Amino acid sequence: MSNNVVVQLIDVTKELAVKSESEQIVTTILANVNLSIARGEFTSITGPSGSGKTSLLYLMGGLDQPTQGTIVLEGRDITTMSEDELAELRNSKLGFVYQFHFLLPEFNALENVMIPMIARGRMSPKEAKERALEILEELGMAEKRFHKPNQLSGGQQQRVAIARALANEPLLLLADEPTGNLDSRNAEMIYDLFAKLNNELGQTIVVVTHDEHFASKTKRRVHILDGRIYADETQ
């Protein structure tokens, strides 16, 4: 695999088996998918509901395992890793952003961003605080650092969630419908933030989205249909 490739899926198939009283029904979620994401890319994954795009994202992030095939992240085959190894990989190499922010309500914005750094023992509380404040400043949220999630708007909560995902300087930022719970103004703000991270910091980003406006503005668009890559276009 080229040193420029961050993650590569090779002949990846994902099946889901559901047992009924009389038989086991196997549904194919993804079928023989081959996909590479290069360092510095800003890619959207689109497709109708049930097409397999979120499953594809979760496989990239080691949150799920394929039924068949190989997934290589920064030169390492993650399909052969133990759950402990995958957990360490996710914490050290990946950042995740979801449709709902999942911020801890009892902590303020600054503390929510600090938690991943302290949890890994990577930094002292003082160092984590400095790093968290730096990220919040970059994302325009420094003035809200002492606000708890319920004191923030939806767009502000999502920006804090993105700051948390960036806390450990991830190799790859994975986002699952990050604007799906936001109005158009806040959705545009989040898109602009991702674009800034990509253009100014070179952050590699893969976003699953239903938002056509968002998808049309990413540098690459991969369209999934019935578990297969239907189109892969540079924009």
ROPA-14149 format. One record per atom (N, C-alpha, C): x negated, y, z; residue in one letter; residue number from 1. Coordinates in Angstrom, 3 decimals. Each point is the difference from the previous one (the first is absolute). Layout:
<rs>
R          x          y          z   r     k
R          X          Y          Z   A   NUM
...
</rs>
This chain:
<rs>
R          x          y          z   r     k
R     -0.844     -1.194      0.000   M     1
R      0.844      1.194      0.000   M     1
R     -0.877      1.241      0.000   M     1
R      0.336      0.987     -0.808   S     2
R     -0.758      1.243     -0.076   S     2
R     -0.006      0.709      1.350   S     2
R     -1.113      0.692      0.290   N     3
R     -0.096      0.756      1.247   N     3
R      1.024      1.122      0.054   N     3
R      0.525      0.383     -1.170   N     4
R      0.978      1.077     -0.057   N     4
R      1.413     -0.472      0.310   N     4
R      0.219     -1.320      0.032   V     5
R      1.322     -0.549      0.268   V     5
R      0.195     -0.162      1.510   V     5
R      1.056      0.614      0.510   V     6
R      0.294     -0.080      1.436   V     6
R      0.748     -1.286      0.318   V     6
R      1.068     -0.272     -0.762   V     7
R      0.786     -1.208      0.237   V     7
R      0.394     -0.613     -1.342   V     7
R     -0.036     -1.324     -0.052   Q     8
R      0.325     -0.715     -1.229   Q     8
R      0.888     -1.199      0.315   Q     8
R      1.094     -0.110     -0.732   L     9
R      0.888     -1.160      0.094   L     9
R     -0.215     -0.859     -1.232   L     9
R     -0.265     -1.288      0.216   I    10
R     -0.314     -0.918     -1.094   I    10
R      1.012     -1.136     -0.009   I    10
R      0.834     -0.036     -1.043   D    11
R      1.000     -1.055     -0.170   D    11
R      0.826     -0.215      1.271   D    11
R      0.489      1.098      0.541   V    12
R      0.722     -0.060      1.276   V    12
R      1.482     -0.302     -0.211   V    12
R      0.452     -1.025      0.682   T    13
R      1.415     -0.367      0.024   T    13
R      0.477     -0.010      1.444   T    13
R      1.167      0.558      0.230   K    14
R      0.618     -0.030      1.327   K    14
R      1.388     -0.595     -0.119   K    14
R      0.219     -1.083      0.718   E    15
R      1.296     -0.668      0.010   E    15
R      0.582      0.020      1.403   E    15
R      1.310      0.004      0.053   L    16
R      0.708     -0.037      1.276   L    16
R      0.922     -1.208     -0.003   L    16
R     -0.205     -0.865      0.972   A    17
R      0.814     -1.218      0.093   A    17
R      1.055      0.165      1.093   A    17
R      1.245     -0.244     -0.371   V    18
R      1.108      0.100      0.947   V    18
R      0.707     -1.345      0.062   V    18
R      0.102     -0.537      1.200   K    19
R      0.640     -1.301      0.172   K    19
R      1.494      0.159      0.248   K    19
R      0.782     -0.756     -0.742   S    20
R      1.438     -0.087      0.278   S    20
R      0.244     -1.378      0.608   S    20
R      1.240     -0.317      0.245   E    21
R      0.302     -1.293      0.606   E    21
R     -0.391     -1.172     -0.903   E    21
R      0.113      0.191     -1.305   S    22
R     -0.220     -1.118     -0.912   S    22
R     -1.275      0.089     -0.833   S    22
R     -0.583      1.221     -0.081   E    23
R     -1.168      0.128     -0.868   E    23
R     -0.851      1.197      0.395   E    23
R     -1.170      0.064     -0.594   Q    24
R     -0.879      1.145      0.194   Q    24
R     -0.047      0.789     -1.304   Q    24
R      0.361      1.270      0.098   I    25
R      0.028      0.863     -1.179   I    25
R     -1.259      0.866     -0.005   I    25
R     -0.730     -0.052     -1.093   V    26
R     -1.230      0.776     -0.134   V    26
R      0.229      1.176     -0.955   V    26
R     -0.258      1.198      0.514   T    27
R      0.124      1.212     -0.811   T    27
R     -1.391      0.562     -0.272   T    27
R     -0.262      0.310     -1.242   T    28
R     -1.289      0.587     -0.367   T    28
R      0.090      1.519      0.121   T    28
R     -0.798      0.551      0.909   I    29
R     -0.024      1.449      0.233   I    29
R     -0.968      0.678     -0.969   I    29
R     -1.186     -0.590     -0.160   L    30
R     -1.001      0.479     -0.943   L    30
R     -0.540     -1.196     -0.763   L    30
R     -0.262      0.183     -1.292   A    31
R     -0.429     -1.120     -0.836   A    31
R     -1.275      0.335     -0.774   A    31
R     -1.093     -0.671      0.352   N    32
R     -1.270      0.118     -0.734   N    32
R     -0.408      1.449     -0.251   N    32
R     -0.052      0.767      1.063   V    33
R     -0.355      1.419     -0.108   V    33
R     -1.513      0.170      0.013   V    33
R     -0.503      0.775     -0.940   N    34
R     -1.411      0.396     -0.039   N    34
R     -0.065      1.525      0.015   N    34
R     -0.695      0.526      0.988   L    35
R     -0.032      1.453      0.159   L    35
R     -1.255      0.400      0.758   L    35
R     -0.663      1.049     -0.485   S    36
R     -1.164      0.552      0.689   S    36
R      0.237      1.474      0.287   S    36
R     -0.411      0.427      1.186   I    37
R      0.065      1.410      0.378   I    37
R     -1.427      0.491      0.212   I    37
R     -0.385      1.023     -0.752   A    38
R     -1.362      0.517      0.074   A    38
R     -0.111      1.106      1.051   A    38
R     -1.202      0.184      0.458   R    39
R     -0.280      1.053      0.981   R    39
R      0.407      1.362     -0.566   R    39
R      0.737      0.764      0.805   G    40
R      0.394      1.338     -0.394   G    40
R      1.279      0.084     -0.804   G    40
R      0.646     -1.132     -0.263   E    41
R      1.255      0.028     -0.755   E    41
R      1.170      0.454      0.870   E    41
R      0.967      0.619     -0.659   F    42
R      1.269      0.364      0.642   F    42
R      1.081     -0.675     -0.834   F    42
R      0.506     -1.120      0.502   T    43
R      0.888     -0.876     -0.766   T    43
R      1.367     -0.100      0.652   T    43
R      1.040      0.097     -0.813   S    44
R      1.354     -0.272      0.492   S    44
R      0.446     -1.354     -0.539   S    44
R      0.747     -0.713      0.818   I    45
R      0.609     -1.264     -0.399   I    45
R      1.506      0.204      0.012   I    45
R      0.621     -0.186     -1.154   T    46
R      1.429      0.237     -0.128   T    46
R      0.712     -1.261     -0.479   T    46
R      1.318      0.041      0.068   G    47
R      0.811     -1.125     -0.438   G    47
R      1.308     -0.007      0.755   G    47
R      0.994     -0.692     -0.514   P    48
R      1.300     -0.054      0.685   P    48
R     -0.093     -0.741      1.329   P    48
R      1.010      0.178      0.826   S    49
R      0.056     -0.736      1.269   S    49
R     -0.070     -1.491     -0.276   S    49
R     -0.815     -0.687      0.794   G    50
R     -0.131     -1.442     -0.167   G    50
R     -0.989     -0.432     -1.061   G    50
R     -0.710      0.965     -0.596   S    51
R     -0.932     -0.338     -1.080   S    51
R     -1.315     -0.581      0.504   S    51
R     -0.303      0.218      1.291   G    52
R     -1.222     -0.552      0.572   G    52
R     -1.060      1.028      0.324   G    52
R      0.319      1.289     -0.163   K    53
R     -1.034      1.018      0.179   K    53
R     -0.476      0.122      1.450   K    53
R      0.904     -0.081      0.963   T    54
R     -0.432      0.072      1.397   T    54
R     -0.785     -1.245      0.382   T    54
R      0.399     -1.156     -0.498   S    55
R     -0.765     -1.228      0.254   S    55
R     -1.415      0.140     -0.534   S    55
R     -0.142      0.622     -1.157   L    56
R     -1.312      0.219     -0.596   L    56
R     -0.855      0.877      0.912   L    56
R      0.578      1.054      0.531   L    57
R     -0.723      0.896      0.896   L    57
R     -0.436     -0.731      1.272   L    57
R      0.899     -0.795      0.567   Y    58
R     -0.313     -0.723      1.226   Y    58
R     -1.101     -1.036     -0.222   Y    58
R     -0.019     -0.617     -1.161   L    59
R     -1.067     -0.938     -0.322   L    59
R     -1.338      0.715     -0.101   L    59
R     -0.008      1.170     -0.627   M    60
R     -1.233      0.796     -0.092   M    60
R     -0.549      0.333      1.379   M    60
R      0.917      0.256      0.917   G    61
R     -0.404      0.427      1.336   G    61
R     -0.205     -1.122      0.990   G    61
R      0.075     -1.249     -0.450   G    62
R     -0.203     -1.118      0.911   G    62
R      1.105     -0.167      1.018   G    62
R      1.161      0.600     -0.272   L    63
R      1.148     -0.158      0.896   L    63
R      0.798     -1.252     -0.335   L    63
R     -0.301     -0.584     -1.149   D    64
R      0.650     -1.230     -0.438   D    64
R     -1.020     -0.782     -0.815   D    64
R      0.246     -1.288     -0.178   Q    65
R     -0.921     -0.848     -0.752   Q    65
R      0.702     -0.537     -1.244   Q    65
R     -0.721     -0.126     -1.120   P    66
R      0.612     -0.534     -1.213   P    66
R      0.216     -1.503      0.097   P    66
R      0.943     -0.500     -0.766   T    67
R      0.194     -1.446     -0.103   T    67
R     -1.140     -0.610     -0.813   T    67
R     -0.405      0.721     -1.032   Q    68
R     -1.125     -0.406     -0.831   Q    68
R     -0.772      1.245     -0.405   Q    68
R     -1.267     -0.205     -0.358   G    69
R     -0.803      1.108     -0.502   G    69
R     -0.980      0.529      1.034   G    69
R     -0.752      0.985     -0.424   T    70
R     -1.077      0.568      0.808   T    70
R      0.144      1.513      0.082   T    70
R     -0.269      0.541      1.188   I    71
R     -0.014      1.450      0.197   I    71
R     -1.355      0.366      0.587   I    71
R     -0.705      0.870     -0.698   V    72
R     -1.349      0.385      0.411   V    72
R      0.004      1.472      0.378   V    72
R     -0.386      0.297      1.237   L    73
R     -0.071      1.378      0.477   L    73
R     -1.453      0.325      0.315   L    73
R     -0.545      0.957     -0.728   E    74
R     -1.399      0.414      0.156   E    74
R     -0.941     -1.223     -0.012   E    74
R      0.255     -0.896     -0.953   G    75
R     -0.878     -1.145     -0.181   G    75
R      0.275     -1.187      0.898   G    75
R      1.003      0.083      0.859   R    76
R      0.312     -1.096      0.925   R    76
R      1.354     -0.612     -0.342   R    76
R      0.039     -1.313     -0.052   D    77
R      1.241     -0.723     -0.285   D    77
R      0.850     -0.015      1.260   D    77
R      1.056      0.804      0.024   I    78
R      0.796      0.111      1.226   I    78
R      1.001     -1.149      0.144   I    78
R      0.174     -0.779     -1.067   T    79
R      0.943     -1.122      0.098   T    79
R     -0.563     -1.145      0.828   T    79
R     -1.284      0.031      0.299   T    80
R     -0.620     -1.067      0.799   T    80
R     -0.248      0.438      1.445   T    80
R      0.403      1.213      0.340   M    81
R     -0.290      0.531      1.332   M    81
R      1.010     -0.477      1.040   M    81
R     -0.459     -0.055      1.244   S    82
R      0.892     -0.293      1.125   S    82
R      0.806      1.248      0.321   S    82
R      1.026     -0.141      0.813   E    83
R      0.826      1.153      0.361   E    83
R     -0.818      1.034      0.773   E    83
R     -0.922     -0.456      0.844   D    84
R     -0.856      0.936      0.733   D    84
R     -0.899      0.783     -0.955   D    84
R     -0.545     -0.686     -0.991   E    85
R     -0.852      0.664     -0.988   E    85
R      0.806      1.006     -0.817   E    85
R      1.223     -0.380     -0.363   L    86
R      0.860      0.906     -0.752   L    86
R      0.357      1.232      0.826   L    86
R      0.263     -0.207      1.282   A    87
R      0.344      1.121      0.877   A    87
R     -1.156      0.987      0.082   A    87
R     -1.212     -0.517      0.123   E    88
R     -1.179      0.859      0.057   E    88
R     -0.195      0.745     -1.322   E    88
R      0.239     -0.715     -1.096   L    89
R     -0.120      0.617     -1.321   L    89
R      1.010      1.128     -0.168   L    89
R      1.247     -0.258      0.379   R    90
R      1.043      1.028     -0.121   R    90
R     -0.352      1.235      0.828   R    90
R     -0.525     -0.230      1.199   N    91
R     -0.325      1.116      0.888   N    91
R     -1.188      0.818     -0.490   N    91
R     -0.946     -0.659     -0.665   S    92
R     -1.236      0.676     -0.382   S    92
R     -0.015      0.513     -1.434   S    92
R      0.764     -0.638     -0.902   K    93
R     -0.096      0.327     -1.421   K    93
R      1.263      0.602     -0.603   K    93
R      1.136     -0.138      0.687   L    94
R      1.273      0.358     -0.615   L    94
R      0.782      0.997      0.851   L    94
R      0.739      0.857     -0.691   G    95
R      0.935      0.892      0.665   G    95
R      1.379     -0.256     -0.568   G    95
R      1.016     -0.031      0.862   F    96
R      1.363     -0.309     -0.433   F    96
R      0.943      1.143      0.341   F    96
R      0.845      0.349     -0.975   V    97
R      1.054      0.994      0.209   V    97
R      1.304     -0.622     -0.483   V    97
R      1.046      0.108      0.825   Y    98
R      1.275     -0.626     -0.327   Y    98
R      1.086      1.062     -0.192   Y    98
R      1.181     -0.455     -0.401   Q    99
R      1.119      0.931     -0.196   Q    99
R      0.356      0.693      1.311   Q    99
R     -0.017     -0.761      1.100   F   100
R      0.249      0.554      1.323   F   100
R     -1.348      0.141      0.706   F   100
R     -0.174      1.067      0.725   H   101
R     -1.335      0.375      0.481   H   101
R     -0.564     -0.935      1.069   H   101
R      0.849     -0.618      0.820   F   102
R     -0.431     -0.906      1.063   F   102
R     -0.993      0.650      0.969   F   102
R      0.181      1.293      0.235   L   103
R     -0.819      0.658      1.017   L   103
R      0.484     -0.420      1.379   L   103
R     -0.914     -0.052      0.960   L   104
R      0.383     -0.372      1.360   L   104
R      0.626      1.222      0.680   L   104
R      1.269     -0.109      0.403   P   105
R      0.731      1.193      0.461   P   105
R     -0.534      0.622      1.276   P   105
R     -0.682     -0.790      0.823   E   106
R     -0.481      0.533      1.274   E   106
R     -1.302      0.792     -0.131   E   106
R     -0.610     -0.044     -1.180   F   107
R     -1.260      0.706     -0.222   F   107
R      0.192      1.158     -0.971   F   107
R     -0.828      1.038      0.161   N   108
R      0.086      1.127     -0.924   N   108
R     -0.737     -0.329     -1.303   N   108
R      0.036      0.938     -0.945   A   109
R     -0.586     -0.241     -1.324   A   109
R     -1.484     -0.312      0.099   A   109
R     -0.724      0.761      0.791   L   110
R     -1.436     -0.211      0.153   L   110
R     -0.285     -1.393      0.556   L   110
R      0.735     -0.392      1.015   E   111
R     -0.221     -1.316      0.623   E   111
R      0.347     -1.134     -0.960   E   111
R      1.069      0.176     -0.782   N   112
R      0.373     -1.034     -0.971   N   112
R     -1.117     -0.235     -1.019   N   112
R     -0.673      1.063     -0.402   V   113
R     -1.095     -0.135     -0.964   V   113
R     -1.248     -0.583      0.663   V   113
R     -0.199      0.283      1.275   M   114
R     -1.167     -0.509      0.728   M   114
R      0.059     -1.507      0.257   M   114
R      1.209     -0.518      0.169   I   115
R      0.162     -1.383      0.461   I   115
R     -0.773     -1.029     -0.830   I   115
R      0.074      0.010     -1.346   P   116
R     -0.736     -1.026     -0.753   P   116
R     -1.512      0.030      0.240   P   116
R     -0.539      1.189      0.207   M   117
R     -1.446      0.128      0.216   M   117
R     -0.406     -0.537      1.366   M   117
R      0.807      0.296      0.995   I   118
R     -0.305     -0.466      1.352   I   118
R      0.262     -1.493      0.122   I   118
R      1.064     -0.469     -0.647   A   119
R      0.377     -1.422      0.090   A   119
R     -1.108     -0.909     -0.513   A   119
R     -0.706      0.428     -1.011   R   120
R     -1.083     -0.800     -0.565   R   120
R     -1.296      0.167      0.773   R   120
R     -0.030      0.953      0.924   G   121
R     -1.236      0.253      0.735   G   121
R     -1.057      0.656     -0.860   G   121
R      0.445      0.554     -1.109   R   122
R     -0.940      0.601     -0.937   R   122
R     -0.540      1.331      0.514   R   122
R      0.820      0.704      0.747   M   123
R     -0.387      1.320      0.497   M   123
R      0.385      0.150      1.461   M   123
R     -0.680      0.904      0.651   S   124
R      0.403      0.383      1.351   S   124
R      1.252      0.860     -0.121   S   124
R      0.762      0.154      1.081   P   125
R      1.181      0.863     -0.067   P   125
R     -0.332      1.412     -0.479   P   125
R     -1.157      0.529      0.412   K   126
R     -0.401      1.347     -0.423   K   126
R     -0.241      0.040     -1.510   K   126
R     -0.697     -0.987     -0.515   E   127
R     -0.278     -0.057     -1.438   E   127
R      1.285     -0.196     -0.799   E   127
R      0.885     -0.881      0.516   A   128
R      1.268     -0.266     -0.683   A   128
R      0.858      1.262     -0.043   A   128
R     -0.026      0.766      1.077   K   129
R      0.777      1.241      0.049   K   129
R     -0.503      0.986     -1.050   K   129
R     -1.318      0.124     -0.099   E   130
R     -0.590      0.925     -0.980   E   130
R      0.345     -0.427     -1.428   E   130
R     -0.108     -1.299     -0.269   R   131
R      0.300     -0.518     -1.334   R   131
R      1.492      0.179     -0.321   R   131
R      0.869     -0.310      0.971   A   132
R      1.448      0.133     -0.210   A   132
R      0.376      1.443     -0.297   A   132
R     -0.583      0.926      0.729   L   133
R      0.294      1.417     -0.216   L   133
R     -0.477      0.440     -1.381   L   133
R     -1.143     -0.513     -0.415   E   134
R     -0.543      0.312     -1.321   E   134
R      0.958     -0.443     -1.109   E   134
R      0.549     -1.218      0.147   I   135
R      0.930     -0.516     -1.015   I   135
R      1.297      0.805      0.004   I   135
R      0.520      0.285      1.188   L   136
R      1.239      0.774      0.098   L   136
R     -0.173      1.386     -0.609   L   136
R     -1.168      0.600      0.195   E   137
R     -0.277      1.297     -0.621   E   137
R      0.014     -0.129     -1.523   E   137
R     -0.607     -1.067     -0.508   E   138
R     -0.066     -0.234     -1.442   E   138
R      1.400     -0.148     -0.586   E   138
R      0.910     -0.582      0.796   L   139
R      1.359     -0.262     -0.459   L   139
R      0.980      1.104      0.407   L   139
R     -0.526      1.094      0.538   G   140
R      0.847      1.134      0.354   G   140
R      0.868     -0.229      1.218   G   140
R     -0.445     -0.877      0.910   M   141
R      0.825     -0.334      1.164   M   141
R     -0.673      0.320      1.330   M   141
R     -1.110      0.728     -0.036   A   142
R     -0.725      0.281      1.241   A   142
R      0.855      0.774      1.006   A   142
R      0.822      0.922     -0.485   E   143
R      0.825      0.804      0.913   E   143
R      1.071     -0.830      0.697   E   143
R      0.306     -1.161     -0.568   K   144
R      1.033     -0.869      0.581   K   144
R     -0.615     -1.168      0.785   K   144
R     -1.269      0.084      0.313   R   145
R     -0.696     -1.166      0.573   R   145
R      0.546     -0.441      1.356   R   145
R      0.578      0.917      0.743   F   146
R      0.524     -0.367      1.322   F   146
R      1.497     -0.322     -0.036   F   146
R      0.587      0.017     -1.176   H   147
R      1.417     -0.333     -0.136   H   147
R      0.190     -1.516     -0.062   H   147
R      1.029     -0.466      0.670   K   148
R      0.359     -1.416     -0.097   K   148
R      0.850     -0.216     -1.254   K   148
R      0.096     -1.247     -0.467   P   149
R      0.717     -0.256     -1.259   P   149
R      1.389      0.609     -0.079   P   149
R      0.754     -0.034      1.114   N   150
R      1.367      0.526     -0.052   N   150
R      0.052      1.522     -0.066   N   150
R     -1.171      0.647      0.078   Q   151
R     -0.082      1.454     -0.130   Q   151
R     -0.474      0.418     -1.394   Q   151
R     -0.160     -0.988     -0.873   L   152
R     -0.503      0.250     -1.352   L   152
R      1.070     -0.320     -1.034   L   152
R     -0.061      0.696     -1.141   S   153
R      0.901     -0.321     -1.110   S   153
R     -0.426     -1.310     -0.647   S   153
R      0.845     -0.529     -0.890   G   154
R     -0.323     -1.246     -0.683   G   154
R     -1.299      0.093     -0.786   G   154
R     -0.188      1.108     -0.713   G   155
R     -1.226      0.186     -0.765   G   155
R     -1.224      0.108      0.888   G   155
R      0.149      0.680      1.140   Q   156
R     -1.108      0.127      0.938   Q   156
R     -0.347     -1.349      0.631   Q   156
R      1.005     -0.781      0.348   Q   157
R     -0.246     -1.333      0.539   Q   157
R     -0.774     -0.853     -0.997   Q   157
R      0.379      0.088     -1.282   Q   158
R     -0.686     -0.802     -1.003   Q   158
R     -1.432      0.468     -0.198   Q   158
R     -0.241      1.290      0.127   R   159
R     -1.377      0.493     -0.110   R   159
R     -0.858     -0.508      1.158   R   159
R      0.581     -0.077      1.180   V   160
R     -0.735     -0.557      1.140   V   160
R     -0.271     -1.490     -0.231   V   160
R      0.977     -0.701     -0.573   A   161
R     -0.185     -1.422     -0.307   A   161
R     -1.126     -0.194     -1.018   A   161
R     -0.091      0.909     -0.966   I   162
R     -1.096     -0.078     -0.982   I   162
R     -1.328      0.298      0.682   I   162
R     -0.008      0.976      0.896   A   163
R     -1.221      0.300      0.750   A   163
R     -0.454     -1.224      0.791   A   163
R      0.934     -0.675      0.626   R   164
R     -0.333     -1.229      0.751   R   164
R     -0.579     -1.067     -0.929   R   164
R      0.577     -0.133     -1.200   A   165
R     -0.494     -0.990     -0.953   A   165
R     -1.421      0.318     -0.463   A   165
R     -0.366      1.283      0.041   L   166
R     -1.338      0.424     -0.425   L   166
R     -1.018     -0.022      1.134   L   166
R      0.446     -0.292      1.202   A   167
R     -0.847      0.135      1.188   A   167
R     -1.316     -0.755     -0.111   A   167
R      0.047     -1.226     -0.499   N   168
R     -1.208     -0.828     -0.077   N   168
R     -0.662      0.044     -1.374   N   168
R      0.250      1.090     -0.731   E   169
R     -0.616      0.214     -1.317   E   169
R      0.147     -1.233     -0.898   E   169
R      1.235     -0.355     -0.342   P   170
R      0.239     -1.253     -0.720   P   170
R     -0.570      0.001     -1.410   P   170
R     -0.435     -1.172     -0.407   L   171
R     -0.421     -0.204     -1.379   L   171
R      1.188      0.186     -0.942   L   171
R      1.161     -0.465      0.449   L   172
R      1.207     -0.012     -0.824   L   172
R      1.195      0.438      0.827   L   172
R      0.749      0.965     -0.520   L   173
R      1.223      0.466      0.650   L   173
R      1.190     -0.584     -0.752   L   173
R      0.837     -0.757      0.711   L   174
R      1.165     -0.653     -0.588   L   174
R      1.262      0.633      0.580   L   174
R      0.911      0.412     -0.874   A   175
R      1.219      0.672      0.461   A   175
R      1.226     -0.665     -0.615   A   175
R      0.968     -0.321      0.849   D   176
R      1.233     -0.656     -0.440   D   176
R      1.165      0.975      0.132   D   176
R      0.431      0.545     -1.124   E   177
R      1.109      0.966     -0.047   E   177
R     -0.192      1.149      1.004   E   177
R     -1.150      0.682     -0.055   P   178
R     -0.277      1.026      1.019   P   178
R      0.923      1.208     -0.047   P   178
R      0.691      0.210     -1.131   T   179
R      0.928      1.133     -0.098   T   179
R      1.461     -0.454      0.024   T   179
R      0.229     -1.282      0.222   G   180
R      1.348     -0.553     -0.104   G   180
R      0.981      0.524      1.023   G   180
R     -0.506      0.555      1.092   N   181
R      0.872      0.483      1.068   N   181
R     -0.003      1.527      0.088   N   181
R     -0.527      0.648     -1.060   L   182
R     -0.175      1.446      0.046   L   182
R      0.822      0.711     -1.066   L   182
R      0.321      1.275      0.262   D   183
R      0.666      0.801     -1.029   D   183
R     -1.026      0.392     -1.068   D   183
R      0.470      0.603     -1.084   S   184
R     -0.875      0.265     -1.145   S   184
R     -1.155      0.938      0.349   S   184
R      0.246      0.974      0.846   R   185
R     -1.067      0.949      0.363   R   185
R     -1.110     -0.696      0.771   R   185
R      0.388     -0.794      0.989   N   186
R     -1.006     -0.719      0.778   N   186
R     -0.669     -1.101     -0.809   N   186
R      0.752     -0.611     -0.909   A   187
R     -0.582     -1.022     -0.866   A   187
R     -1.101      0.610     -0.861   A   187
R      0.255      1.184     -0.538   E   188
R     -1.003      0.687     -0.822   E   188
R     -1.232      0.346      0.835   E   188
R      0.221      0.373      1.243   M   189
R     -1.097      0.330      0.903   M   189
R     -0.896     -1.230      0.241   M   189
R      0.641     -1.148      0.166   I   190
R     -0.764     -1.235      0.226   I   190
R     -0.755     -0.393     -1.262   I   190
R      0.648      0.158     -1.167   Y   191
R     -0.723     -0.279     -1.244   Y   191
R     -1.235      0.891     -0.096   Y   191
R      0.154      1.305      0.250   D   192
R     -1.116      0.936     -0.092   D   192
R     -1.125     -0.400      0.947   D   192
R      0.380     -0.521      1.161   L   193
R     -0.995     -0.434      0.972   L   193
R     -0.793     -1.203     -0.511   L   193
R      0.703     -0.978     -0.567   F   194
R     -0.698     -1.164     -0.574   F   194
R     -0.924      0.446     -1.133   F   194
R      0.483      0.892     -0.846   A   195
R     -0.814      0.477     -1.118   A   195
R     -1.258      0.701      0.503   A   195
R      0.150      0.775      1.054   K   196
R     -1.150      0.694      0.589   K   196
R     -1.009     -1.006      0.550   K   196
R      0.479     -1.009      0.701   L   197
R     -0.895     -1.024      0.550   L   197
R     -0.760     -0.706     -1.109   L   197
R      0.691     -0.259     -1.107   N   198
R     -0.618     -0.683     -1.126   N   198
R     -0.977      0.910     -0.737   N   198
R      0.427      1.201     -0.319   N   199
R     -0.820      0.906     -0.810   N   199
R     -1.186      0.568      0.756   N   199
R      0.201      0.356      1.266   E   200
R     -1.056      0.677      0.750   E   200
R     -0.885     -0.957      0.787   E   200
R      0.575     -1.103      0.462   L   201
R     -0.768     -0.928      0.834   L   201
R     -0.302     -1.321     -0.700   L   201
R      0.589     -0.193     -1.184   G   202
R     -0.238     -1.246     -0.723   G   202
R      0.671     -1.201      0.624   G   202
R      1.030      0.234      0.819   Q   203
R      0.686     -1.104      0.669   Q   203
R      0.712     -0.891     -1.010   Q   203
R     -0.235     -1.297      0.075   T   204
R      0.706     -0.963     -0.840   T   204
R      1.386     -0.230      0.594   T   204
R      1.039      0.175     -0.820   I   205
R      1.377     -0.050      0.500   I   205
R      0.862     -0.856     -0.923   I   205
R      0.791     -0.882      0.601   V   206
R      1.023     -0.749     -0.728   V   206
R      1.334      0.245      0.696   V   206
R      0.975      0.467     -0.762   V   207
R      1.303      0.372      0.556   V   207
R      1.115     -0.770     -0.703   V   207
R      0.826     -0.690      0.774   V   208
R      1.236     -0.570     -0.523   V   208
R      1.076      1.062      0.121   V   208
R      0.693      0.277     -1.105   T   209
R      1.010      1.059      0.064   T   209
R      1.144     -0.235     -0.984   T   209
R      1.193      0.449      0.408   H   210
R      1.159      0.071     -0.894   H   210
R      0.113      1.395     -0.613   H   210
R     -0.811      0.929      0.502   D   211
R      0.102      1.400     -0.387   D   211
R     -0.677      0.204     -1.357   D   211
R      0.801      0.193     -1.031   E   212
R     -0.538      0.152     -1.352   E   212
R     -0.904      1.236     -0.113   E   212
R      0.383      1.059      0.670   H   213
R     -0.802      1.223     -0.038   H   213
R     -1.382     -0.255      0.598   H   213
R     -0.019     -0.673      1.136   F   214
R     -1.261     -0.345      0.660   F   214
R     -0.840     -0.887     -0.925   F   214
R      0.618     -1.063     -0.506   A   215
R     -0.729     -0.967     -0.825   A   215
R     -0.575      0.638     -1.265   A   215
R      0.739      0.933     -0.571   S   216
R     -0.437      0.616     -1.258   S   216
R     -1.231      0.881      0.178   S   216
R     -0.298      0.357      1.249   K   217
R     -1.117      0.906      0.250   K   217
R     -1.251     -0.708      0.506   K   217
R      0.068     -1.312      0.218   T   218
R     -1.200     -0.734      0.395   T   218
R     -0.861     -0.255     -1.233   T   218
R     -1.252     -0.345      0.219   K   219
R     -0.935     -0.158     -1.118   K   219
R      0.209     -1.314     -0.762   K   219
R      0.570     -0.978      0.677   R   220
R      0.261     -1.307     -0.615   R   220
R      1.328     -0.507      0.514   R   220
R      0.733     -0.671     -0.872   R   221
R      1.301     -0.540      0.398   R   221
R      0.098     -1.463     -0.426   R   221
R      0.272     -0.855      0.974   V   222
R      0.190     -1.428     -0.256   V   222
R      1.479     -0.311      0.235   V   222
R      0.672     -0.478     -1.029   H   223
R      1.434     -0.285      0.113   H   223
R      0.218     -1.508      0.106   H   223
R      0.714     -0.398      1.044   I   224
R      0.275     -1.414      0.261   I   224
R      1.442     -0.314     -0.373   I   224
R      0.190     -1.107     -0.679   L   225
R      1.336     -0.447     -0.370   L   225
R      0.055     -1.513      0.140   L   225
R      0.941     -0.474      0.814   D   226
R      0.176     -1.444      0.213   D   226
R     -1.303     -0.688      0.398   D   226
R     -0.746      0.650      0.883   G   227
R     -1.193     -0.626      0.551   G   227
R     -1.221      0.017     -0.886   G   227
R      0.069      0.713     -1.114   R   228
R     -1.124      0.069     -0.935   R   228
R     -0.320      1.453     -0.320   R   228
R     -1.244      0.253     -0.386   I   229
R     -0.362      1.335     -0.431   I   229
R      0.530      0.231     -1.402   I   229
R      0.926      0.925     -0.101   Y   230
R      0.663      0.287     -1.279   Y   230
R     -0.768      1.078     -0.765   Y   230
R     -0.555      0.954      0.729   A   231
R     -0.770      1.078     -0.623   A   231
R     -1.063      0.475      0.971   A   231
R     -1.142      0.420     -0.549   D   232
R     -1.112      0.520      0.796   D   232
R     -0.592      1.149     -0.807   D   232
R      0.297      1.229      0.415   E   233
R     -0.335      1.169     -0.824   E   233
R     -0.795      1.034      0.800   E   233
R     -0.989      0.550     -0.664   T   234
R     -0.713      1.166      0.529   T   234
R      0.752      1.248     -0.449   T   234
R      0.242      0.912      0.941   Q   235
R      0.841      1.161     -0.310   Q   235
R     -0.819      1.287     -0.072   Q   235
</rs>
